[in-house]
Amino acid sequence: MITYSFTKHADRQLRKLPAETQKRIVRKIKFYIADGDPLHFARLITDDKDRTYRFRVGDYRIFFDWKNNHIKVNNIKPRPRAY
């Protein structure tokens, strides 16, 4: 079973967003997980041992680590500030 969680930093970033955007991001993460292969929708950002990925959700980028079938969301940024 694939699970997900937010770091304290990512949780604060999410709560600062408008309610509809928050819902959209969480719905999209759940959709990716329900597909069974969330990495199919992700892009690899770094090639280190932790392997950081990103999802695109509208104008936002969701940066996360993937370990043992668990998505740990580290950062949520609007596209212009993401790179």
Beta strands, then each sheet from edge to edge (+ up, - down):
strand 1: 3-6
strand 2: 43-44
strand 3: 52-57
strand 4: 60-67
strand 5: 70-78
sheet 1: 1+ 5+ 4- 3+ 2-
end
